[in-house]
């Protein structure tokens, strides 16, 4: 490097093509991060580059402003020489090009694709049937499959995707209940499943019976809920569960998940038949954004493994769910209460009153070490809950409160806030020594 700098100072020209000196494996690695259009364009650089692009294993094609999309993609795939495709991403933005999706997907399977992403943008008026190419009924290479928008899945017989580990379904449509079963039962090694439903087109049971499944996310669209039907989940190896925005369906039934580690459940309401809370008793970490009025409480369930609980406060009488969880979680170590609303109203609505537990929960007496409150709003019910927990904990090591923003010129509210926080900081100190942390936002 010093010699090159000296040469430049002396007016010499350094004309070394460092990129051309790189080994081909490294060149291919670099090219894999570039848009496919740019990768193909490198073929005009020199003789060496003429065929390098043909070995790149990550390809992405976008039909936007492309009049000969299908022909060009097909031609490039025919020229491609890599032994397999690591990633093949098709983004189709119009119904004309979507007609040929079967050809383009079929070629990818013939090229032993490992990760396939098919995004049909939002062709709501002209949904396209996912091609029933023979390879999907006998495939040992595909590891990840992501399907987005305007795709109809119709599987009259069981698929055979032996290597599939991750499956993401965003706003796709199943032809019937049998198609759901034939897809999922044909993935014996599936570990992660994401189902984002805009609507259930057949209004029956979406059955997820996958013994190998470890991570499951189910989310429905606010604007298309209440379509009937529901979910039946039987995944004994499940470790992570995320359920978001389920309402107005007929059922959500979950078999016991003895290996469950973490679960997040939010915006669930008006389900005729469900056992969601009862199915989470093996979890070690929970995040709940629910109303006790809109979900069934198991009568005798104990969360023996639960050590971390997040609870959101934007539901009516949220503290009733808090009381239930404190009573049923004897080993709880970390409690986090989250209020994301921007209201700083210090009053309380008519009928809002927290009924304290009849007996102090065991977790407060023996295990709770960290108590956090994000967005503490100084409402009367907030103060009652916070005071109760701080006063009755015996093993608490740290209490962390962050508050909602107040305009600096509102001196009256700022003064009131400091009074409330100072009062909280002294609660329970006589019998328990802990760090009280105040974080202003």
C-alpha positions as CSV (number, residue, x, y, z in Angstrom):
1,X,0.0,0.0,0.0
2,X,2.9,2.4,0.8
3,X,4.5,1.6,-2.5
4,X,1.3,2.3,-4.4
5,X,0.8,5.6,-2.6
6,X,4.4,6.5,-3.4
7,X,3.8,5.6,-7.1
8,X,0.8,7.9,-7.2
9,X,2.8,10.7,-5.6
10,X,5.4,10.3,-8.3
11,X,2.7,10.5,-11.1
12,X,2.7,6.8,-11.9
13,X,-0.6,5.2,-12.8
14,X,-1.6,2.0,-10.9
15,X,-3.7,0.0,-13.3
16,X,-4.6,-3.2,-11.5
17,X,-7.9,-4.8,-11.8
18,X,-8.3,-6.1,-8.3
19,X,-11.8,-7.6,-8.9
20,X,-10.6,-9.7,-11.8
21,X,-8.0,-11.2,-9.6
22,X,-10.6,-12.6,-7.2
23,X,-11.4,-16.3,-7.2
24,X,-14.7,-17.2,-8.8
25,X,-16.3,-18.4,-5.5
26,X,-15.8,-14.9,-4.1
27,X,-17.1,-13.2,-7.2
28,X,-20.2,-15.3,-7.1
29,X,-20.7,-14.4,-3.4
30,X,-20.4,-10.7,-4.2
31,X,-22.8,-11.0,-7.2
32,X,-25.4,-12.8,-5.1
33,X,-26.1,-9.5,-3.3
34,X,-26.8,-7.5,-6.5
35,X,-30.1,-7.2,-8.4
36,X,-30.3,-10.0,-11.0
37,X,-30.6,-7.4,-13.8
38,X,-27.2,-6.0,-12.7
39,X,-25.7,-9.4,-12.4
40,X,-26.6,-10.4,-16.0
41,X,-25.3,-7.0,-17.2
42,X,-21.8,-8.0,-16.0
43,X,-21.5,-10.5,-18.9
44,X,-20.4,-7.6,-21.2
45,X,-17.4,-6.6,-19.1
46,X,-14.9,-9.1,-20.5
47,X,-14.5,-12.7,-21.6
48,X,-14.1,-13.9,-18.1
49,X,-17.4,-12.2,-17.0
50,X,-19.3,-13.6,-20.0
51,X,-20.4,-16.7,-18.1
52,X,-19.9,-15.9,-14.5
53,X,-23.5,-14.7,-13.9
54,X,-24.8,-18.1,-15.0
55,X,-23.4,-19.6,-11.8
56,X,-25.0,-17.1,-9.4
57,X,-27.5,-18.9,-7.1
58,X,-29.7,-16.0,-5.9
59,X,-32.0,-14.7,-8.5
60,X,-34.8,-12.1,-8.2
61,X,-37.1,-11.0,-11.0
62,X,-39.6,-8.1,-11.0
63,X,-42.2,-7.7,-13.8
64,X,-42.6,-4.0,-13.2
65,X,-42.2,-2.0,-16.5
66,X,-41.2,-5.2,-18.3
67,X,-43.0,-6.0,-21.5
68,X,-41.3,-9.4,-22.2
69,X,-41.0,-10.6,-18.5
70,X,-41.9,-14.2,-19.0
71,X,-39.8,-14.7,-22.1
72,X,-36.7,-13.0,-20.5
73,X,-36.9,-14.9,-17.2
74,X,-37.4,-18.2,-19.1
75,X,-34.5,-17.5,-21.4
76,X,-32.2,-16.6,-18.5
77,X,-33.1,-19.7,-16.6
78,X,-32.4,-21.9,-19.6
79,X,-28.9,-20.3,-19.8
80,X,-28.3,-20.7,-16.1
81,X,-25.7,-23.4,-15.2
82,X,-25.6,-23.5,-11.4
83,X,-26.3,-27.0,-10.0
84,X,-29.1,-25.5,-7.8
85,X,-30.8,-22.2,-7.0
86,X,-30.3,-21.0,-3.5
87,X,-33.0,-18.3,-3.7
88,X,-35.5,-17.7,-6.5
89,X,-37.8,-14.6,-6.0
90,X,-40.6,-13.8,-8.5
91,X,-42.4,-10.5,-8.0
92,X,-45.3,-10.2,-10.5
93,X,-47.2,-7.0,-10.6
94,X,-49.9,-7.6,-13.2
95,X,-52.3,-10.3,-14.2
96,X,-50.9,-10.7,-17.7
97,X,-47.6,-12.0,-16.5
98,X,-49.2,-14.0,-13.7
99,X,-50.8,-16.3,-16.3
100,X,-47.3,-17.8,-17.0
101,X,-46.4,-18.3,-13.3
102,X,-46.7,-22.1,-13.7
103,X,-43.9,-22.2,-16.3
104,X,-41.6,-20.0,-14.2
105,X,-42.2,-21.9,-11.0
106,X,-41.8,-25.2,-12.8
107,X,-38.4,-24.2,-14.2
108,X,-37.3,-23.2,-10.7
109,X,-38.2,-26.6,-9.4
110,X,-36.3,-28.2,-12.2
111,X,-33.3,-26.1,-11.1
112,X,-33.5,-27.6,-7.6
113,X,-34.5,-24.4,-5.9
114,X,-34.0,-24.3,-2.1
115,X,-35.8,-21.0,-1.2
116,X,-38.8,-19.9,-3.3
117,X,-40.6,-16.6,-2.9
118,X,-43.6,-15.9,-5.1
119,X,-45.2,-12.5,-4.7
120,X,-48.2,-11.7,-7.0
121,X,-48.5,-8.2,-5.6
122,X,-52.3,-7.7,-5.0
123,X,-54.1,-9.1,-8.0
124,X,-57.4,-9.4,-6.0
125,X,-59.6,-9.5,-9.1
126,X,-57.6,-12.1,-10.9
127,X,-56.1,-14.6,-8.3
128,X,-53.8,-17.2,-9.8
129,X,-53.8,-20.8,-8.9
130,X,-50.4,-22.1,-7.6
131,X,-49.1,-24.4,-10.2
132,X,-49.5,-28.1,-9.4
133,X,-46.2,-29.0,-11.0
134,X,-45.2,-32.6,-10.5
135,X,-42.1,-31.5,-8.5
136,X,-44.2,-30.3,-5.6
137,X,-45.5,-33.8,-5.1
138,X,-42.0,-35.3,-5.0
139,X,-39.4,-32.7,-3.9
140,X,-36.4,-33.1,-1.7
141,X,-34.7,-29.7,-2.2
142,X,-37.1,-26.9,-1.3
143,X,-36.4,-25.6,2.2
144,X,-38.3,-22.3,2.4
145,X,-41.6,-21.3,0.6
146,X,-43.1,-17.8,0.8
147,X,-46.3,-17.1,-1.0
148,X,-47.8,-13.6,-1.0
149,X,-51.1,-12.3,-2.3
150,X,-53.7,-13.4,-4.9
151,X,-52.6,-17.1,-5.0
152,X,-55.1,-19.9,-4.8
153,X,-53.8,-23.1,-3.3
154,X,-55.6,-26.2,-4.6
155,X,-54.1,-29.5,-3.6
156,X,-56.4,-32.5,-4.3
157,X,-53.8,-34.9,-3.1
158,X,-51.0,-34.7,-0.6
159,X,-47.8,-32.9,-1.6
160,X,-44.4,-34.2,-0.8
161,X,-42.0,-31.5,0.3
162,X,-39.6,-33.5,2.5
163,X,-37.0,-30.8,3.0
164,X,-39.4,-27.8,3.7
165,X,-38.5,-26.1,7.0
166,X,-40.2,-22.7,6.6
167,X,-43.6,-21.9,5.1
168,X,-45.1,-18.4,4.9
169,X,-48.6,-17.8,3.6
170,X,-49.6,-14.1,3.3
171,X,-53.1,-13.4,2.1
172,X,-53.4,-16.6,0.0
173,X,-56.6,-18.5,-0.6
174,X,-57.1,-22.2,0.0
175,X,-59.6,-24.0,-2.3
176,X,-60.9,-26.0,0.6
177,X,-60.2,-27.6,3.9
178,X,-58.7,-30.6,2.2
179,X,-56.1,-28.4,0.4
180,X,-54.9,-27.1,3.8
181,X,-54.5,-30.7,5.1
182,X,-52.7,-32.0,2.0
183,X,-50.2,-29.2,2.1
184,X,-49.3,-29.3,5.7
185,X,-49.3,-33.1,6.0
186,X,-46.9,-33.2,3.1
187,X,-44.3,-31.3,5.0
188,X,-43.0,-33.8,7.5
189,X,-40.0,-31.6,8.6
190,X,-41.8,-28.2,8.8
191,X,-40.5,-26.1,11.7
192,X,-41.9,-22.6,11.1
193,X,-45.3,-21.6,9.8
194,X,-46.7,-18.1,9.2
195,X,-50.3,-17.7,8.3
196,X,-51.5,-14.2,7.5
197,X,-55.1,-14.5,6.5
198,X,-57.2,-11.8,4.8
199,X,-60.2,-14.1,4.7
200,X,-61.0,-17.7,4.9
201,X,-62.6,-18.5,1.6
202,X,-64.1,-21.9,2.6
203,X,-65.2,-21.0,6.2
204,X,-64.2,-24.3,7.8
205,X,-61.4,-25.6,9.9
206,X,-57.9,-24.5,9.2
207,X,-56.2,-27.5,10.7
208,X,-52.5,-27.3,11.6
209,X,-51.5,-30.8,12.5
210,X,-47.7,-30.8,12.2
211,X,-45.7,-32.8,14.8
212,X,-42.4,-31.2,13.8
213,X,-43.6,-27.6,14.0
214,X,-41.7,-25.3,16.4
215,X,-42.8,-21.8,15.5
216,X,-46.3,-20.7,14.6
217,X,-47.7,-17.2,13.7
218,X,-51.3,-16.7,12.9
219,X,-52.6,-13.2,12.0
220,X,-55.8,-12.1,10.4
221,X,-56.7,-8.7,8.8
222,X,-58.8,-6.3,10.8
223,X,-60.9,-5.4,7.8
224,X,-61.8,-9.0,6.8
225,X,-62.4,-10.7,10.2
226,X,-65.5,-12.6,11.2
227,X,-65.6,-14.9,8.2
228,X,-66.6,-18.0,10.2
229,X,-64.6,-21.2,10.5
230,X,-61.6,-21.2,12.7
231,X,-58.3,-22.9,13.7
232,X,-57.4,-26.3,15.1
233,X,-53.8,-26.5,16.2
234,X,-52.1,-29.8,17.1
235,X,-48.3,-29.1,17.3
236,X,-46.7,-31.0,20.3
237,X,-43.2,-29.7,19.5
238,X,-44.3,-26.0,19.4
239,X,-41.9,-23.7,21.2
240,X,-43.0,-20.2,19.9
241,X,-46.6,-19.1,19.3
242,X,-47.8,-15.7,18.1
243,X,-51.6,-15.1,17.6
244,X,-52.7,-11.7,16.5
245,X,-56.1,-10.2,15.5
246,X,-58.5,-13.1,15.7
247,X,-62.2,-12.0,16.1
248,X,-65.6,-13.1,15.1
249,X,-64.5,-16.7,14.1
250,X,-66.2,-19.8,15.4
251,X,-63.3,-21.5,17.1
252,X,-59.6,-21.5,18.0
253,X,-58.7,-24.8,19.6
254,X,-55.1,-25.6,20.6
255,X,-53.9,-28.9,21.9
256,X,-51.5,-28.8,24.8
257,X,-48.0,-27.7,23.9
258,X,-45.8,-29.1,26.6
259,X,-42.6,-27.7,25.0
260,X,-43.9,-24.1,24.6
261,X,-41.3,-21.5,25.6
262,X,-42.8,-18.2,24.5
263,X,-46.2,-17.0,23.3
264,X,-47.7,-13.7,22.2
265,X,-51.4,-13.2,22.1
266,X,-53.1,-10.0,21.2
267,X,-56.4,-8.6,19.8
268,X,-58.4,-11.8,20.2
269,X,-62.1,-11.4,20.9
270,X,-65.6,-12.8,20.1
271,X,-64.6,-16.4,19.4
272,X,-67.4,-18.8,20.1
273,X,-65.2,-21.7,21.2
274,X,-61.6,-21.2,22.3
275,X,-59.0,-22.5,24.8
276,X,-56.2,-20.1,24.1
277,X,-55.1,-19.3,27.7
278,X,-55.5,-22.9,28.8
279,X,-53.1,-24.0,26.1
280,X,-50.3,-21.7,27.3
281,X,-49.7,-23.1,30.7
282,X,-46.3,-24.6,29.8
283,X,-44.9,-21.3,28.6
284,X,-41.9,-19.6,30.2
285,X,-42.6,-16.2,28.6
286,X,-45.9,-14.6,27.8
287,X,-47.0,-11.3,26.2
288,X,-50.8,-10.7,26.4
289,X,-52.9,-7.9,25.0
290,X,-56.4,-9.2,25.9
291,X,-59.6,-8.3,27.6
292,X,-60.9,-10.6,30.3
293,X,-64.4,-10.0,28.9
294,X,-63.5,-11.3,25.5
295,X,-61.6,-14.5,26.2
296,X,-62.2,-17.6,28.3
297,X,-60.4,-18.0,31.6
298,X,-59.5,-21.6,32.5
299,X,-60.8,-22.3,36.0
300,X,-57.9,-24.3,37.4
301,X,-54.9,-23.6,35.2
302,X,-51.5,-22.8,36.8
303,X,-48.6,-21.4,34.8
304,X,-46.0,-23.3,36.7
305,X,-43.2,-22.5,34.3
306,X,-43.9,-18.8,33.7
307,X,-41.1,-16.5,34.7
308,X,-41.7,-13.5,32.4
309,X,-45.0,-11.7,31.7
310,X,-45.8,-8.7,29.5
311,X,-49.3,-7.3,29.9
312,X,-50.8,-4.5,27.8
313,X,-53.2,-2.0,29.4
314,X,-55.3,-0.8,26.5
315,X,-58.2,-3.3,27.1
316,X,-61.1,-2.5,29.5
317,X,-60.4,-3.7,33.0
318,X,-57.0,-5.1,32.0
319,X,-56.1,-5.5,35.7
320,X,-58.5,-8.4,36.1
321,X,-56.4,-10.3,33.7
322,X,-53.3,-9.2,35.7
323,X,-54.9,-10.5,38.9
324,X,-55.7,-13.8,37.3
325,X,-52.1,-14.2,35.9
326,X,-50.5,-13.2,39.2
327,X,-52.6,-15.8,41.1
328,X,-51.8,-18.5,38.5
329,X,-48.0,-17.8,38.1
330,X,-46.3,-18.8,41.3
331,X,-42.7,-18.6,39.9
332,X,-43.0,-15.3,38.1
333,X,-39.8,-13.3,38.2
334,X,-40.3,-10.4,35.7
335,X,-43.5,-8.4,35.3
336,X,-43.7,-5.8,32.6
337,X,-46.8,-3.6,32.1
338,X,-47.1,-1.7,28.8
339,X,-49.3,1.3,28.1
340,X,-48.7,2.5,24.5
341,X,-51.5,5.0,24.4
342,X,-50.6,8.7,24.5
343,X,-53.3,9.7,27.0
344,X,-52.1,11.1,30.4
345,X,-55.6,11.4,31.9
346,X,-55.4,11.2,35.6
347,X,-59.1,10.5,36.1
348,X,-60.9,7.3,36.1
349,X,-64.0,6.2,34.2
350,X,-67.2,5.2,36.0
351,X,-67.1,1.6,37.0
352,X,-63.3,1.3,36.7
353,X,-62.2,-0.2,39.9
354,X,-59.6,-2.8,40.5
355,X,-60.5,-5.7,42.8
356,X,-57.4,-6.6,44.6
357,X,-56.5,-10.3,45.0
358,X,-58.0,-11.8,48.2
359,X,-54.6,-13.2,49.1
360,X,-51.2,-12.0,48.1
361,X,-50.0,-14.1,45.2
362,X,-47.0,-16.4,45.8
363,X,-45.0,-14.8,43.0
364,X,-45.0,-11.5,44.8
365,X,-44.0,-13.0,48.1
366,X,-41.3,-15.4,46.9
367,X,-40.1,-14.8,43.3
368,X,-40.7,-11.5,41.6
369,X,-37.4,-9.6,41.1
370,X,-38.1,-7.1,38.3
371,X,-41.2,-4.9,37.9
372,X,-41.3,-2.6,34.8
373,X,-44.0,-0.2,33.7
374,X,-43.7,1.3,30.3
375,X,-45.9,4.4,29.7
376,X,-47.0,4.8,33.3
377,X,-49.8,7.3,33.1
378,X,-50.6,8.2,36.8
379,X,-54.3,7.3,36.5
380,X,-55.9,6.3,39.7
381,X,-56.2,2.6,38.7
382,X,-52.6,2.6,37.5
383,X,-51.4,4.0,40.9
384,X,-53.5,1.4,42.8
385,X,-52.0,-1.5,40.8
386,X,-48.4,-0.2,41.1
387,X,-48.7,0.5,44.8
388,X,-50.1,-2.9,45.5
389,X,-47.3,-4.7,43.7
390,X,-44.5,-2.6,45.2
391,X,-46.0,-3.0,48.7
392,X,-46.3,-6.7,48.6
393,X,-43.2,-7.9,46.9
394,X,-40.5,-9.4,49.1
395,X,-37.8,-10.3,46.6
396,X,-37.9,-7.3,44.3
397,X,-34.5,-6.1,43.1
398,X,-35.5,-3.4,40.6
399,X,-38.6,-1.3,39.7
400,X,-38.4,0.6,36.4
401,X,-41.0,3.2,35.5
402,X,-41.1,5.1,32.2
403,X,-43.7,7.8,31.8
404,X,-45.6,9.4,28.9
405,X,-44.4,12.7,27.5
406,X,-45.7,16.0,29.0
407,X,-45.1,19.4,27.5
408,X,-42.4,21.2,29.6
409,X,-44.7,24.3,30.0
410,X,-47.3,22.2,31.7
411,X,-45.7,22.7,35.1
412,X,-48.7,21.6,37.1
413,X,-48.7,18.1,35.5
414,X,-45.0,17.8,35.8
415,X,-45.1,18.6,39.5
416,X,-47.9,16.1,40.0
417,X,-45.9,13.4,38.2
418,X,-42.9,13.9,40.4
419,X,-45.1,13.7,43.5
420,X,-46.6,10.4,42.3
421,X,-43.2,8.9,41.4
422,X,-41.6,9.9,44.6
423,X,-44.5,8.3,46.5
424,X,-44.1,5.1,44.5
425,X,-40.4,5.1,45.2
426,X,-40.9,4.9,48.9
427,X,-43.6,2.2,48.8
428,X,-42.5,-1.0,50.5
429,X,-39.0,0.2,51.2
430,X,-39.4,-0.5,54.9
431,X,-39.6,-4.3,54.3
432,X,-37.8,-4.6,51.0
433,X,-34.7,-2.8,49.5
434,X,-34.8,-2.4,45.7
435,X,-33.6,0.0,43.0
436,X,-36.2,2.4,41.7
437,X,-35.5,3.7,38.2
438,X,-37.4,6.5,36.6
439,X,-37.0,6.9,32.8
440,X,-38.5,10.0,31.2
441,X,-39.6,9.8,27.6
